[in-house]
Each structure stands twice: as structure tokens, then as C-alpha cells.
Amino acid sequence: MLVISGGQDSMFSKEMGEALAAVFLRGEHLHLPDAGHLMIAEYPKVVNEAIASFIARL
């Protein structure tokens, strides 16, 4: 499980992302400090590269 959180997201904090990733055996957390709740729209290249890299490591 790859959890991605944004530092400007008022609904889902960095701590929540870390806790959620920790629940999964292969859980990872990517935190984007300047992103909001829609980080895929704000940082599409960064998010897509993170997803591709995560999948490649599986």
C-alpha cells in the first residue's frame, strides 16, 4: 500500500498517512509538504513517478 499525503490537506495529516501505511506489511508513505488534498492534480509527475516506482519494487 502506498499512502500519499499532502502537508496542506486539512482532512488527512502526515501522521494519519504514517499510521495508515504502518498497518500494511509493505506499506509506504510519501508526504508532499506543499500539496493539498488533490495532490494527484497538483503534482501529477511526482505522484505518477512514486506510484510507478512503488509498483516496480513489488
VENJO-V791355 format. One record per pair of residues at least 6 apart in sequence whose C-alpha atoms are under 7 Angstrom apart, sorted by sequence separation. I is the first residue (numbers start at 0). GAP is how many residues later the second one is. D is the distance in Angstrom with one decimal. If there is no record, write none. Layout:
{{I:GAP:D} {I:GAP:D}}
This chain:
{{6:6:6.9} {20:6:4.4} {4:7:6.9} {6:7:6.7} {20:7:5.3} {34:7:6.7} {39:7:5.9} {4:8:6.9} {20:8:5.8} {4:9:6.1} {17:11:5.9} {4:12:6.1} {16:12:6.3} {3:13:6.9} {2:14:6.1} {13:17:6.5} {2:18:6.0} {1:19:6.9} {0:20:6.7} {0:23:6.5} {0:25:6.3} {1:25:5.9} {2:25:6.2} {3:25:5.8} {4:25:6.4} {5:25:5.7} {6:25:6.0} {7:25:6.7} {0:26:4.6} {1:26:5.0} {2:26:4.8} {3:26:4.7} {4:26:4.8} {5:26:4.8} {6:26:4.0} {7:26:6.0} {0:27:6.3} {1:27:5.9} {2:27:6.2} {3:27:5.8} {4:27:6.1} {5:27:5.5} {6:27:5.6} {7:27:5.5} {8:27:4.3} {5:28:6.5} {6:28:5.8} {7:28:4.4} {8:28:4.7} {5:29:4.4} {6:29:6.4} {5:30:4.9} {5:31:6.2} {5:33:6.5}}
